[in-house]
Amino acid sequence: MWRQILTYFYIRKRDPNDPTNVNIKMMHGMNRISLFVFLIGLIVMIIRLIKHS
């Protein structure tokens, strides 16, 4: 799981032996977007918690 997340954020290089087709590329792109949105939301929540205290 962590290796896949590192690959999404371009920290780890992709395995050249992995199968690639349009469906897999689209799925990885949507997963990447959802992880970015989740992290942005988490950061906003932490900032609001700090400012409120």
mmCIF entry with sequence, helices, sheets and N, C-alpha, C, O atoms, coordinates in Angstrom:
data_MODEL
# 
_entry.id   MODEL 
# 
_entity.id                         1 
_entity.type                       polymer 
_entity.pdbx_number_of_molecules   1 
# 
_entity_poly.entity_id                      1 
_entity_poly.type                           'polypeptide(L)' 
_entity_poly.nstd_linkage                   no 
_entity_poly.nstd_monomer                   no 
_entity_poly.pdbx_seq_one_letter_code       MWRQILTYFYIRKRDPNDPTNVNIKMMHGMNRISLFVFLIGLIVMIIRLIKHS 
_entity_poly.pdbx_seq_one_letter_code_can   MWRQILTYFYIRKRDPNDPTNVNIKMMHGMNRISLFVFLIGLIVMIIRLIKHS 
_entity_poly.pdbx_strand_id                 A 
# 
loop_
_entity_poly_seq.entity_id 
_entity_poly_seq.num 
_entity_poly_seq.mon_id 
_entity_poly_seq.hetero 
1 1  MET n 
1 2  TRP n 
1 3  ARG n 
1 4  GLN n 
1 5  ILE n 
1 6  LEU n 
1 7  THR n 
1 8  TYR n 
1 9  PHE n 
1 10 TYR n 
1 11 ILE n 
1 12 ARG n 
1 13 LYS n 
1 14 ARG n 
1 15 ASP n 
1 16 PRO n 
1 17 ASN n 
1 18 ASP n 
1 19 PRO n 
1 20 THR n 
1 21 ASN n 
1 22 VAL n 
1 23 ASN n 
1 24 ILE n 
1 25 LYS n 
1 26 MET n 
1 27 MET n 
1 28 HIS n 
1 29 GLY n 
1 30 MET n 
1 31 ASN n 
1 32 ARG n 
1 33 ILE n 
1 34 SER n 
1 35 LEU n 
1 36 PHE n 
1 37 VAL n 
1 38 PHE n 
1 39 LEU n 
1 40 ILE n 
1 41 GLY n 
1 42 LEU n 
1 43 ILE n 
1 44 VAL n 
1 45 MET n 
1 46 ILE n 
1 47 ILE n 
1 48 ARG n 
1 49 LEU n 
1 50 ILE n 
1 51 LYS n 
1 52 HIS n 
1 53 SER n 
# 
_struct_asym.id          A 
_struct_asym.entity_id   1 
# 
loop_
_struct_conf.conf_type_id 
_struct_conf.id 
_struct_conf.pdbx_PDB_helix_id 
_struct_conf.beg_label_comp_id 
_struct_conf.beg_label_asym_id 
_struct_conf.beg_label_seq_id 
_struct_conf.pdbx_beg_PDB_ins_code 
_struct_conf.end_label_comp_id 
_struct_conf.end_label_asym_id 
_struct_conf.end_label_seq_id 
_struct_conf.pdbx_end_PDB_ins_code 
_struct_conf.beg_auth_comp_id 
_struct_conf.beg_auth_asym_id 
_struct_conf.beg_auth_seq_id 
_struct_conf.end_auth_comp_id 
_struct_conf.end_auth_asym_id 
_struct_conf.end_auth_seq_id 
_struct_conf.pdbx_PDB_helix_class 
_struct_conf.details 
_struct_conf.pdbx_PDB_helix_length 
HELX_P HELX_P1 AA1 TRP A 2  ? TYR A 8  ? TRP A 2  TYR A 8  1 ? 7  
HELX_P HELX_P2 AA2 VAL A 22 ? HIS A 52 ? VAL A 22 HIS A 52 1 ? 31 
# 
_struct_conf_type.id          HELX_P 
_struct_conf_type.criteria    ? 
_struct_conf_type.reference   ? 
# 
loop_
_atom_site.group_PDB 
_atom_site.id 
_atom_site.type_symbol 
_atom_site.label_atom_id 
_atom_site.label_alt_id 
_atom_site.label_comp_id 
_atom_site.label_asym_id 
_atom_site.label_entity_id 
_atom_site.label_seq_id 
_atom_site.pdbx_PDB_ins_code 
_atom_site.Cartn_x 
_atom_site.Cartn_y 
_atom_site.Cartn_z 
_atom_site.occupancy 
_atom_site.B_iso_or_equiv 
_atom_site.pdbx_formal_charge 
_atom_site.auth_seq_id 
_atom_site.auth_comp_id 
_atom_site.auth_asym_id 
_atom_site.auth_atom_id 
_atom_site.pdbx_PDB_model_num 
ATOM 1   N N  . MET A 1 1  ? 0.814  -1.183 0.000   1.00 0.00 ? 1  MET A N  1 
ATOM 2   C CA . MET A 1 1  ? 0.000  0.000  0.000   1.00 0.00 ? 1  MET A CA 1 
ATOM 3   C C  . MET A 1 1  ? 0.865  1.258  0.000   1.00 0.00 ? 1  MET A C  1 
ATOM 4   O O  . MET A 1 1  ? 0.599  2.187  -0.763  1.00 0.00 ? 1  MET A O  1 
ATOM 5   N N  . TRP A 1 2  ? 1.902  1.301  0.849   1.00 0.00 ? 2  TRP A N  1 
ATOM 6   C CA . TRP A 1 2  ? 2.759  2.489  0.916   1.00 0.00 ? 2  TRP A CA 1 
ATOM 7   C C  . TRP A 1 2  ? 3.532  2.690  -0.374  1.00 0.00 ? 2  TRP A C  1 
ATOM 8   O O  . TRP A 1 2  ? 3.753  3.825  -0.796  1.00 0.00 ? 2  TRP A O  1 
ATOM 9   N N  . ARG A 1 3  ? 3.944  1.596  -1.005  1.00 0.00 ? 3  ARG A N  1 
ATOM 10  C CA . ARG A 1 3  ? 4.667  1.728  -2.277  1.00 0.00 ? 3  ARG A CA 1 
ATOM 11  C C  . ARG A 1 3  ? 3.779  2.358  -3.335  1.00 0.00 ? 3  ARG A C  1 
ATOM 12  O O  . ARG A 1 3  ? 4.243  3.170  -4.135  1.00 0.00 ? 3  ARG A O  1 
ATOM 13  N N  . GLN A 1 4  ? 2.488  1.985  -3.345  1.00 0.00 ? 4  GLN A N  1 
ATOM 14  C CA . GLN A 1 4  ? 1.568  2.550  -4.325  1.00 0.00 ? 4  GLN A CA 1 
ATOM 15  C C  . GLN A 1 4  ? 1.354  4.040  -4.070  1.00 0.00 ? 4  GLN A C  1 
ATOM 16  O O  . GLN A 1 4  ? 1.291  4.825  -5.017  1.00 0.00 ? 4  GLN A O  1 
ATOM 17  N N  . ILE A 1 5  ? 1.242  4.437  -2.804  1.00 0.00 ? 5  ILE A N  1 
ATOM 18  C CA . ILE A 1 5  ? 1.081  5.854  -2.471  1.00 0.00 ? 5  ILE A CA 1 
ATOM 19  C C  . ILE A 1 5  ? 2.315  6.640  -2.886  1.00 0.00 ? 5  ILE A C  1 
ATOM 20  O O  . ILE A 1 5  ? 2.192  7.736  -3.432  1.00 0.00 ? 5  ILE A O  1 
ATOM 21  N N  . LEU A 1 6  ? 3.498  6.100  -2.635  1.00 0.00 ? 6  LEU A N  1 
ATOM 22  C CA . LEU A 1 6  ? 4.728  6.779  -3.051  1.00 0.00 ? 6  LEU A CA 1 
ATOM 23  C C  . LEU A 1 6  ? 4.795  6.907  -4.562  1.00 0.00 ? 6  LEU A C  1 
ATOM 24  O O  . LEU A 1 6  ? 5.310  7.898  -5.082  1.00 0.00 ? 6  LEU A O  1 
ATOM 25  N N  . THR A 1 7  ? 4.281  5.917  -5.266  1.00 0.00 ? 7  THR A N  1 
ATOM 26  C CA . THR A 1 7  ? 4.249  5.986  -6.728  1.00 0.00 ? 7  THR A CA 1 
ATOM 27  C C  . THR A 1 7  ? 3.286  7.075  -7.191  1.00 0.00 ? 7  THR A C  1 
ATOM 28  O O  . THR A 1 7  ? 3.575  7.793  -8.148  1.00 0.00 ? 7  THR A O  1 
ATOM 29  N N  . TYR A 1 8  ? 2.130  7.202  -6.510  1.00 0.00 ? 8  TYR A N  1 
ATOM 30  C CA . TYR A 1 8  ? 1.160  8.237  -6.875  1.00 0.00 ? 8  TYR A CA 1 
ATOM 31  C C  . TYR A 1 8  ? 1.759  9.625  -6.748  1.00 0.00 ? 8  TYR A C  1 
ATOM 32  O O  . TYR A 1 8  ? 1.501  10.494 -7.581  1.00 0.00 ? 8  TYR A O  1 
ATOM 33  N N  . PHE A 1 9  ? 2.555  9.838  -5.714  1.00 0.00 ? 9  PHE A N  1 
ATOM 34  C CA . PHE A 1 9  ? 3.150  11.152 -5.479  1.00 0.00 ? 9  PHE A CA 1 
ATOM 35  C C  . PHE A 1 9  ? 4.503  11.312 -6.173  1.00 0.00 ? 9  PHE A C  1 
ATOM 36  O O  . PHE A 1 9  ? 5.232  12.262 -5.890  1.00 0.00 ? 9  PHE A O  1 
ATOM 37  N N  . TYR A 1 10 ? 4.836  10.412 -7.059  1.00 0.00 ? 10 TYR A N  1 
ATOM 38  C CA . TYR A 1 10 ? 6.068  10.454 -7.851  1.00 0.00 ? 10 TYR A CA 1 
ATOM 39  C C  . TYR A 1 10 ? 7.326  10.434 -6.982  1.00 0.00 ? 10 TYR A C  1 
ATOM 40  O O  . TYR A 1 10 ? 8.364  10.960 -7.384  1.00 0.00 ? 10 TYR A O  1 
ATOM 41  N N  . ILE A 1 11 ? 7.241  9.832  -5.797  1.00 0.00 ? 11 ILE A N  1 
ATOM 42  C CA . ILE A 1 11 ? 8.421  9.696  -4.947  1.00 0.00 ? 11 ILE A CA 1 
ATOM 43  C C  . ILE A 1 11 ? 9.171  8.420  -5.319  1.00 0.00 ? 11 ILE A C  1 
ATOM 44  O O  . ILE A 1 11 ? 10.398 8.364  -5.234  1.00 0.00 ? 11 ILE A O  1 
ATOM 45  N N  . ARG A 1 12 ? 8.429  7.403  -5.728  1.00 0.00 ? 12 ARG A N  1 
ATOM 46  C CA . ARG A 1 12 ? 9.027  6.128  -6.117  1.00 0.00 ? 12 ARG A CA 1 
ATOM 47  C C  . ARG A 1 12 ? 8.768  5.901  -7.594  1.00 0.00 ? 12 ARG A C  1 
ATOM 48  O O  . ARG A 1 12 ? 7.698  6.230  -8.105  1.00 0.00 ? 12 ARG A O  1 
ATOM 49  N N  . LYS A 1 13 ? 9.743  5.341  -8.268  1.00 0.00 ? 13 LYS A N  1 
ATOM 50  C CA . LYS A 1 13 ? 9.622  5.073  -9.704  1.00 0.00 ? 13 LYS A CA 1 
ATOM 51  C C  . LYS A 1 13 ? 8.704  3.884  -9.934  1.00 0.00 ? 13 LYS A C  1 
ATOM 52  O O  . LYS A 1 13 ? 8.710  2.924  -9.163  1.00 0.00 ? 13 LYS A O  1 
ATOM 53  N N  . ARG A 1 14 ? 7.917  3.952  -10.995 1.00 0.00 ? 14 ARG A N  1 
ATOM 54  C CA . ARG A 1 14 ? 6.985  2.869  -11.329 1.00 0.00 ? 14 ARG A CA 1 
ATOM 55  C C  . ARG A 1 14 ? 7.738  1.633  -11.791 1.00 0.00 ? 14 ARG A C  1 
ATOM 56  O O  . ARG A 1 14 ? 8.825  1.725  -12.361 1.00 0.00 ? 14 ARG A O  1 
ATOM 57  N N  . ASP A 1 15 ? 7.143  0.478  -11.537 1.00 0.00 ? 15 ASP A N  1 
ATOM 58  C CA . ASP A 1 15 ? 7.706  -0.787 -11.988 1.00 0.00 ? 15 ASP A CA 1 
ATOM 59  C C  . ASP A 1 15 ? 7.438  -0.926 -13.488 1.00 0.00 ? 15 ASP A C  1 
ATOM 60  O O  . ASP A 1 15 ? 6.281  -0.880 -13.905 1.00 0.00 ? 15 ASP A O  1 
ATOM 61  N N  . PRO A 1 16 ? 8.476  -1.095 -14.304 1.00 0.00 ? 16 PRO A N  1 
ATOM 62  C CA . PRO A 1 16 ? 8.253  -1.196 -15.752 1.00 0.00 ? 16 PRO A CA 1 
ATOM 63  C C  . PRO A 1 16 ? 7.495  -2.465 -16.155 1.00 0.00 ? 16 PRO A C  1 
ATOM 64  O O  . PRO A 1 16 ? 6.969  -2.533 -17.266 1.00 0.00 ? 16 PRO A O  1 
ATOM 65  N N  . ASN A 1 17 ? 7.430  -3.459 -15.283 1.00 0.00 ? 17 ASN A N  1 
ATOM 66  C CA . ASN A 1 17 ? 6.732  -4.702 -15.597 1.00 0.00 ? 17 ASN A CA 1 
ATOM 67  C C  . ASN A 1 17 ? 5.241  -4.637 -15.278 1.00 0.00 ? 17 ASN A C  1 
ATOM 68  O O  . ASN A 1 17 ? 4.501  -5.567 -15.599 1.00 0.00 ? 17 ASN A O  1 
ATOM 69  N N  . ASP A 1 18 ? 4.785  -3.539 -14.643 1.00 0.00 ? 18 ASP A N  1 
ATOM 70  C CA . ASP A 1 18 ? 3.363  -3.392 -14.335 1.00 0.00 ? 18 ASP A CA 1 
ATOM 71  C C  . ASP A 1 18 ? 2.557  -3.292 -15.625 1.00 0.00 ? 18 ASP A C  1 
ATOM 72  O O  . ASP A 1 18 ? 3.004  -2.675 -16.591 1.00 0.00 ? 18 ASP A O  1 
ATOM 73  N N  . PRO A 1 19 ? 1.366  -3.900 -15.643 1.00 0.00 ? 19 PRO A N  1 
ATOM 74  C CA . PRO A 1 19 ? 0.529  -3.769 -16.838 1.00 0.00 ? 19 PRO A CA 1 
ATOM 75  C C  . PRO A 1 19 ? 0.022  -2.337 -16.973 1.00 0.00 ? 19 PRO A C  1 
ATOM 76  O O  . PRO A 1 19 ? -0.344 -1.707 -15.981 1.00 0.00 ? 19 PRO A O  1 
ATOM 77  N N  . THR A 1 20 ? 0.001  -1.831 -18.189 1.00 0.00 ? 20 THR A N  1 
ATOM 78  C CA . THR A 1 20 ? -0.507 -0.477 -18.420 1.00 0.00 ? 20 THR A CA 1 
ATOM 79  C C  . THR A 1 20 ? -1.559 -0.515 -19.506 1.00 0.00 ? 20 THR A C  1 
ATOM 80  O O  . THR A 1 20 ? -1.321 -1.028 -20.599 1.00 0.00 ? 20 THR A O  1 
ATOM 81  N N  . ASN A 1 21 ? -2.705 0.023  -19.206 1.00 0.00 ? 21 ASN A N  1 
ATOM 82  C CA . ASN A 1 21 ? -3.741 0.261  -20.203 1.00 0.00 ? 21 ASN A CA 1 
ATOM 83  C C  . ASN A 1 21 ? -4.508 1.496  -19.760 1.00 0.00 ? 21 ASN A C  1 
ATOM 84  O O  . ASN A 1 21 ? -4.229 2.054  -18.699 1.00 0.00 ? 21 ASN A O  1 
ATOM 85  N N  . VAL A 1 22 ? -5.450 1.917  -20.549 1.00 0.00 ? 22 VAL A N  1 
ATOM 86  C CA . VAL A 1 22 ? -6.160 3.171  -20.286 1.00 0.00 ? 22 VAL A CA 1 
ATOM 87  C C  . VAL A 1 22 ? -6.922 3.101  -18.967 1.00 0.00 ? 22 VAL A C  1 
ATOM 88  O O  . VAL A 1 22 ? -6.924 4.067  -18.203 1.00 0.00 ? 22 VAL A O  1 
ATOM 89  N N  . ASN A 1 23 ? -7.566 1.974  -18.694 1.00 0.00 ? 23 ASN A N  1 
ATOM 90  C CA . ASN A 1 23 ? -8.358 1.856  -17.468 1.00 0.00 ? 23 ASN A CA 1 
ATOM 91  C C  . ASN A 1 23 ? -7.497 1.978  -16.222 1.00 0.00 ? 23 ASN A C  1 
ATOM 92  O O  . ASN A 1 23 ? -7.883 2.650  -15.266 1.00 0.00 ? 23 ASN A O  1 
ATOM 93  N N  . ILE A 1 24 ? -6.350 1.345  -16.222 1.00 0.00 ? 24 ILE A N  1 
ATOM 94  C CA . ILE A 1 24 ? -5.456 1.408  -15.060 1.00 0.00 ? 24 ILE A CA 1 
ATOM 95  C C  . ILE A 1 24 ? -4.908 2.816  -14.897 1.00 0.00 ? 24 ILE A C  1 
ATOM 96  O O  . ILE A 1 24 ? -4.815 3.309  -13.773 1.00 0.00 ? 24 ILE A O  1 
ATOM 97  N N  . LYS A 1 25 ? -4.545 3.473  -15.988 1.00 0.00 ? 25 LYS A N  1 
ATOM 98  C CA . LYS A 1 25 ? -4.043 4.842  -15.905 1.00 0.00 ? 25 LYS A CA 1 
ATOM 99  C C  . LYS A 1 25 ? -5.099 5.784  -15.356 1.00 0.00 ? 25 LYS A C  1 
ATOM 100 O O  . LYS A 1 25 ? -4.789 6.647  -14.535 1.00 0.00 ? 25 LYS A O  1 
ATOM 101 N N  . MET A 1 26 ? -6.359 5.631  -15.801 1.00 0.00 ? 26 MET A N  1 
ATOM 102 C CA . MET A 1 26 ? -7.441 6.470  -15.302 1.00 0.00 ? 26 MET A CA 1 
ATOM 103 C C  . MET A 1 26 ? -7.692 6.209  -13.811 1.00 0.00 ? 26 MET A C  1 
ATOM 104 O O  . MET A 1 26 ? -7.921 7.143  -13.043 1.00 0.00 ? 26 MET A O  1 
ATOM 105 N N  . MET A 1 27 ? -7.648 4.947  -13.414 1.00 0.00 ? 27 MET A N  1 
ATOM 106 C CA . MET A 1 27 ? -7.863 4.603  -12.010 1.00 0.00 ? 27 MET A CA 1 
ATOM 107 C C  . MET A 1 27 ? -6.775 5.221  -11.138 1.00 0.00 ? 27 MET A C  1 
ATOM 108 O O  . MET A 1 27 ? -7.073 5.780  -10.083 1.00 0.00 ? 27 MET A O  1 
ATOM 109 N N  . HIS A 1 28 ? -5.522 5.127  -11.564 1.00 0.00 ? 28 HIS A N  1 
ATOM 110 C CA . HIS A 1 28 ? -4.431 5.706  -10.791 1.00 0.00 ? 28 HIS A CA 1 
ATOM 111 C C  . HIS A 1 28 ? -4.545 7.228  -10.743 1.00 0.00 ? 28 HIS A C  1 
ATOM 112 O O  . HIS A 1 28 ? -4.242 7.841  -9.720  1.00 0.00 ? 28 HIS A O  1 
ATOM 113 N N  . GLY A 1 29 ? -4.976 7.833  -11.833 1.00 0.00 ? 29 GLY A N  1 
ATOM 114 C CA . GLY A 1 29 ? -5.157 9.282  -11.846 1.00 0.00 ? 29 GLY A CA 1 
ATOM 115 C C  . GLY A 1 29 ? -6.237 9.720  -10.867 1.00 0.00 ? 29 GLY A C  1 
ATOM 116 O O  . GLY A 1 29 ? -6.062 10.706 -10.152 1.00 0.00 ? 29 GLY A O  1 
ATOM 117 N N  . MET A 1 30 ? -7.347 9.001  -10.830 1.00 0.00 ? 30 MET A N  1 
ATOM 118 C CA . MET A 1 30 ? -8.426 9.340  -9.891  1.00 0.00 ? 30 MET A CA 1 
ATOM 119 C C  . MET A 1 30 ? -7.978 9.107  -8.453  1.00 0.00 ? 30 MET A C  1 
ATOM 120 O O  . MET A 1 30 ? -8.323 9.891  -7.569  1.00 0.00 ? 30 MET A O  1 
ATOM 121 N N  . ASN A 1 31 ? -7.222 8.052  -8.205  1.00 0.00 ? 31 ASN A N  1 
ATOM 122 C CA . ASN A 1 31 ? -6.699 7.808  -6.862  1.00 0.00 ? 31 ASN A CA 1 
ATOM 123 C C  . ASN A 1 31 ? -5.748 8.919  -6.444  1.00 0.00 ? 31 ASN A C  1 
ATOM 124 O O  . ASN A 1 31 ? -5.769 9.350  -5.291  1.00 0.00 ? 31 ASN A O  1 
ATOM 125 N N  . ARG A 1 32 ? -4.923 9.383  -7.360  1.00 0.00 ? 32 ARG A N  1 
ATOM 126 C CA . ARG A 1 32 ? -3.977 10.463 -7.064  1.00 0.00 ? 32 ARG A CA 1 
ATOM 127 C C  . ARG A 1 32 ? -4.732 11.744 -6.694  1.00 0.00 ? 32 ARG A C  1 
ATOM 128 O O  . ARG A 1 32 ? -4.375 12.428 -5.735  1.00 0.00 ? 32 ARG A O  1 
ATOM 129 N N  . ILE A 1 33 ? -5.779 12.059 -7.466  1.00 0.00 ? 33 ILE A N  1 
ATOM 130 C CA . ILE A 1 33 ? -6.578 13.251 -7.190  1.00 0.00 ? 33 ILE A CA 1 
ATOM 131 C C  . ILE A 1 33 ? -7.251 13.132 -5.824  1.00 0.00 ? 33 ILE A C  1 
ATOM 132 O O  . ILE A 1 33 ? -7.253 14.091 -5.052  1.00 0.00 ? 33 ILE A O  1 
ATOM 133 N N  . SER A 1 34 ? -7.819 11.972 -5.519  1.00 0.00 ? 34 SER A N  1 
ATOM 134 C CA . SER A 1 34 ? -8.512 11.810 -4.238  1.00 0.00 ? 34 SER A CA 1 
ATOM 135 C C  . SER A 1 34 ? -7.536 11.898 -3.066  1.00 0.00 ? 34 SER A C  1 
ATOM 136 O O  . SER A 1 34 ? -7.894 12.429 -2.014  1.00 0.00 ? 34 SER A O  1 
ATOM 137 N N  . LEU A 1 35 ? -6.324 11.395 -3.222  1.00 0.00 ? 35 LEU A N  1 
ATOM 138 C CA . LEU A 1 35 ? -5.334 11.526 -2.149  1.00 0.00 ? 35 LEU A CA 1 
ATOM 139 C C  . LEU A 1 35 ? -4.941 12.983 -1.935  1.00 0.00 ? 35 LEU A C  1 
ATOM 140 O O  . LEU A 1 35 ? -4.802 13.422 -0.793  1.00 0.00 ? 35 LEU A O  1 
ATOM 141 N N  . PHE A 1 36 ? -4.760 13.741 -3.020  1.00 0.00 ? 36 PHE A N  1 
ATOM 142 C CA . PHE A 1 36 ? -4.425 15.161 -2.889  1.00 0.00 ? 36 PHE A CA 1 
ATOM 143 C C  . PHE A 1 36 ? -5.549 15.924 -2.195  1.00 0.00 ? 36 PHE A C  1 
ATOM 144 O O  . PHE A 1 36 ? -5.286 16.744 -1.315  1.00 0.00 ? 36 PHE A O  1 
ATOM 145 N N  . VAL A 1 37 ? -6.792 15.668 -2.578  1.00 0.00 ? 37 VAL A N  1 
ATOM 146 C CA . VAL A 1 37 ? -7.934 16.353 -1.965  1.00 0.00 ? 37 VAL A CA 1 
ATOM 147 C C  . VAL A 1 37 ? -8.037 15.984 -0.485  1.00 0.00 ? 37 VAL A C  1 
ATOM 148 O O  . VAL A 1 37 ? -8.310 16.846 0.350   1.00 0.00 ? 37 VAL A O  1 
ATOM 149 N N  . PHE A 1 38 ? -7.820 14.709 -0.156  1.00 0.00 ? 38 PHE A N  1 
ATOM 150 C CA . PHE A 1 38 ? -7.852 14.279 1.240   1.00 0.00 ? 38 PHE A CA 1 
ATOM 151 C C  . PHE A 1 38 ? -6.781 14.988 2.049   1.00 0.00 ? 38 PHE A C  1 
ATOM 152 O O  . PHE A 1 38 ? -7.058 15.469 3.148   1.00 0.00 ? 38 PHE A O  1 
ATOM 153 N N  . LEU A 1 39 ? -5.559 15.063 1.526   1.00 0.00 ? 39 LEU A N  1 
ATOM 154 C CA . LEU A 1 39 ? -4.483 15.730 2.257   1.00 0.00 ? 39 LEU A CA 1 
ATOM 155 C C  . LEU A 1 39 ? -4.752 17.223 2.419   1.00 0.00 ? 39 LEU A C  1 
ATOM 156 O O  . LEU A 1 39 ? -4.465 17.788 3.475   1.00 0.00 ? 39 LEU A O  1 
ATOM 157 N N  . ILE A 1 40 ? -5.294 17.863 1.400   1.00 0.00 ? 40 ILE A N  1 
ATOM 158 C CA . ILE A 1 40 ? -5.631 19.283 1.508   1.00 0.00 ? 40 ILE A CA 1 
ATOM 159 C C  . ILE A 1 40 ? -6.705 19.479 2.579   1.00 0.00 ? 40 ILE A C  1 
ATOM 160 O O  . ILE A 1 40 ? -6.603 20.403 3.386   1.00 0.00 ? 40 ILE A O  1 
ATOM 161 N N  . GLY A 1 41 ? -7.721 18.633 2.600   1.00 0.00 ? 41 GLY A N  1 
ATOM 162 C CA . GLY A 1 41 ? -8.763 18.716 3.617   1.00 0.00 ? 41 GLY A CA 1 
ATOM 163 C C  . GLY A 1 41 ? -8.219 18.489 5.008   1.00 0.00 ? 41 GLY A C  1 
ATOM 164 O O  . GLY A 1 41 ? -8.624 19.167 5.953   1.00 0.00 ? 41 GLY A O  1 
ATOM 165 N N  . LEU A 1 42 ? -7.308 17.545 5.145   1.00 0.00 ? 42 LEU A N  1 
ATOM 166 C CA . LEU A 1 42 ? -6.690 17.271 6.443   1.00 0.00 ? 42 LEU A CA 1 
ATOM 167 C C  . LEU A 1 42 ? -5.885 18.473 6.920   1.00 0.00 ? 42 LEU A C  1 
ATOM 168 O O  . LEU A 1 42 ? -5.941 18.827 8.098   1.00 0.00 ? 42 LEU A O  1 
ATOM 169 N N  . ILE A 1 43 ? -5.143 19.098 6.026   1.00 0.00 ? 43 ILE A N  1 
ATOM 170 C CA . ILE A 1 43 ? -4.355 20.280 6.379   1.00 0.00 ? 43 ILE A CA 1 
ATOM 171 C C  . ILE A 1 43 ? -5.272 21.427 6.793   1.00 0.00 ? 43 ILE A C  1 
ATOM 172 O O  . ILE A 1 43 ? -4.990 22.125 7.767   1.00 0.00 ? 43 ILE A O  1 
ATOM 173 N N  . VAL A 1 44 ? -6.370 21.626 6.056   1.00 0.00 ? 44 VAL A N  1 
ATOM 174 C CA . VAL A 1 44 ? -7.320 22.693 6.403   1.00 0.00 ? 44 VAL A CA 1 
ATOM 175 C C  . VAL A 1 44 ? -7.931 22.436 7.779   1.00 0.00 ? 44 VAL A C  1 
ATOM 176 O O  . VAL A 1 44 ? -8.076 23.366 8.573   1.00 0.00 ? 44 VAL A O  1 
ATOM 177 N N  . MET A 1 45 ? -8.286 21.194 8.067   1.00 0.00 ? 45 MET A N  1 
ATOM 178 C CA . MET A 1 45 ? -8.852 20.869 9.375   1.00 0.00 ? 45 MET A CA 1 
ATOM 179 C C  . MET A 1 45 ? -7.859 21.120 10.495  1.00 0.00 ? 45 MET A C  1 
ATOM 180 O O  . MET A 1 45 ? -8.239 21.631 11.549  1.00 0.00 ? 45 MET A O  1 
ATOM 181 N N  . ILE A 1 46 ? -6.605 20.775 10.292  1.00 0.00 ? 46 ILE A N  1 
ATOM 182 C CA . ILE A 1 46 ? -5.577 20.996 11.318  1.00 0.00 ? 46 ILE A CA 1 
ATOM 183 C C  . ILE A 1 46 ? -5.355 22.487 11.535  1.00 0.00 ? 46 ILE A C  1 
ATOM 184 O O  . ILE A 1 46 ? -5.208 22.928 12.675  1.00 0.00 ? 46 ILE A O  1 
ATOM 185 N N  . ILE A 1 47 ? -5.328 23.268 10.464  1.00 0.00 ? 47 ILE A N  1 
ATOM 186 C CA . ILE A 1 47 ? -5.135 24.720 10.588  1.00 0.00 ? 47 ILE A CA 1 
ATOM 187 C C  . ILE A 1 47 ? -6.294 25.341 11.335  1.00 0.00 ? 47 ILE A C  1 
ATOM 188 O O  . ILE A 1 47 ? -6.084 26.196 12.195  1.00 0.00 ? 47 ILE A O  1 
ATOM 189 N N  . ARG A 1 48 ? -7.542 24.920 11.019  1.00 0.00 ? 48 ARG A N  1 
ATOM 190 C CA . ARG A 1 48 ? -8.705 25.456 11.719  1.00 0.00 ? 48 ARG A CA 1 
ATOM 191 C C  . ARG A 1 48 ? -8.683 25.057 13.199  1.00 0.00 ? 48 ARG A C  1 
ATOM 192 O O  . ARG A 1 48 ? -9.074 25.850 14.056  1.00 0.00 ? 48 ARG A O  1 
ATOM 193 N N  . LEU A 1 49 ? -8.240 23.859 13.498  1.00 0.00 ? 49 LEU A N  1 
ATOM 194 C CA . LEU A 1 49 ? -8.157 23.404 14.887  1.00 0.00 ? 49 LEU A CA 1 
ATOM 195 C C  . LEU A 1 49 ? -7.139 24.229 15.652  1.00 0.00 ? 49 LEU A C  1 
ATOM 196 O O  . LEU A 1 49 ? -7.373 24.591 16.804  1.00 0.00 ? 49 LEU A O  1 
ATOM 197 N N  . ILE A 1 50 ? -6.008 24.529 15.022  1.00 0.00 ? 50 ILE A N  1 
ATOM 198 C CA . ILE A 1 50 ? -4.964 25.314 15.682  1.00 0.00 ? 50 ILE A CA 1 
ATOM 199 C C  . ILE A 1 50 ? -5.414 26.749 15.897  1.00 0.00 ? 50 ILE A C  1 
ATOM 200 O O  . ILE A 1 50 ? -5.177 27.318 16.962  1.00 0.00 ? 50 ILE A O  1 
ATOM 201 N N  . LYS A 1 51 ? -6.068 27.348 14.890  1.00 0.00 ? 51 LYS A N  1 
ATOM 202 C CA . LYS A 1 51 ? -6.520 28.741 15.007  1.00 0.00 ? 51 LYS A CA 1 
ATOM 203 C C  . LYS A 1 51 ? -7.655 28.875 16.022  1.00 0.00 ? 51 LYS A C  1 
ATOM 204 O O  . LYS A 1 51 ? -7.762 29.904 16.688  1.00 0.00 ? 51 LYS A O  1 
ATOM 205 N N  . HIS A 1 52 ? -8.492 27.863 16.149  1.00 0.00 ? 52 HIS A N  1 
ATOM 206 C CA . HIS A 1 52 ? -9.616 27.920 17.058  1.00 0.00 ? 52 HIS A CA 1 
ATOM 207 C C  . HIS A 1 52 ? -9.187 27.808 18.517  1.00 0.00 ? 52 HIS A C  1 
ATOM 208 O O  . HIS A 1 52 ? -9.846 28.356 19.400  1.00 0.00 ? 52 HIS A O  1 
ATOM 209 N N  . SER A 1 53 ? -8.112 27.119 18.770  1.00 0.00 ? 53 SER A N  1 
ATOM 210 C CA . SER A 1 53 ? -7.650 26.902 20.149  1.00 0.00 ? 53 SER A CA 1 
ATOM 211 C C  . SER A 1 53 ? -7.021 28.109 20.757  1.00 0.00 ? 53 SER A C  1 
ATOM 212 O O  . SER A 1 53 ? -6.589 28.066 21.909  1.00 0.00 ? 53 SER A O  1 
# 
